[in-house]
Amino acid sequence: MSTKPVREPVAVETKGIVRDSIVYRDRIVKEDIYIEKELTWWQTFRMRLGGISILLIAFAILYLMFNLLNLFRS
């Protein structure tokens, strides 16, 4: 005796599929990490030399304004 295939509807529980437009991706984020260290004597010297040179340029401009161009003399 053999059974014949039966095509009767069967009740089955299904979960609803929710689709969204957002696509999640794994991303690699590269960050620069700075580690503090003391400056060498040469780097410190060059930084101070830069500040001194700015002061010298400012004094030279003031000297030219007051003495050579005679702006404030009557």
C-alpha positions in Angstrom: 0.0 0.0 0.0 1.4 3.4 -1.0 0.4 6.9 0.0 -0.5 9.5 -2.6 0.7 13.1 -2.3 -1.9 15.3 -0.7 -2.2 19.0 -1.5 -4.1 20.4 1.4 -3.3 23.9 2.9 -1.4 23.7 6.2 -1.3 26.6 8.7 2.3 27.7 9.3 3.6 30.5 11.6 5.8 33.0 9.8 7.6 36.1 10.9 7.2 39.2 8.8 10.3 40.3 7.0 11.1 44.0 7.5 13.4 45.6 5.0 15.1 48.9 5.5 17.1 51.2 3.3 20.0 51.5 5.7 23.0 49.4 4.8 25.4 48.7 7.7 29.0 48.2 6.7 32.2 47.6 8.7 34.5 50.5 8.3 38.2 50.8 9.2 38.9 54.1 10.9 42.5 55.3 10.9 43.4 57.7 13.7 46.7 59.5 14.2 47.9 59.1 17.7 50.4 61.7 18.9 52.8 60.9 21.7 54.2 63.8 23.6 58.0 64.0 23.9 60.4 66.7 24.8 62.0 68.8 22.1 65.7 68.5 21.4 68.0 71.5 22.2 68.1 72.3 18.5 64.4 72.4 18.1 64.1 74.7 21.2 66.8 76.9 19.9 65.1 77.3 16.5 61.8 78.1 18.1 63.4 80.8 20.3 65.3 82.2 17.3 62.1 82.5 15.4 60.5 84.6 18.1 63.6 86.8 18.4 63.7 87.4 14.6 60.0 88.5 14.7 60.9 91.0 17.4 63.9 92.3 15.4 61.7 92.8 12.3 59.1 94.7 14.4 61.9 97.0 15.8 63.3 97.6 12.4 59.9 98.7 11.0 59.4 101.0 14.0 62.9 102.5 13.5 62.1 103.2 9.8 58.8 104.8 10.7 60.2 107.1 13.3 63.7 108.0 12.1 64.0 107.6 8.4 60.6 108.6 7.2 60.2 111.5 9.7 56.5 110.8 10.1 56.1 112.3 13.6 58.6 115.2 13.4 57.3 118.8 12.9 
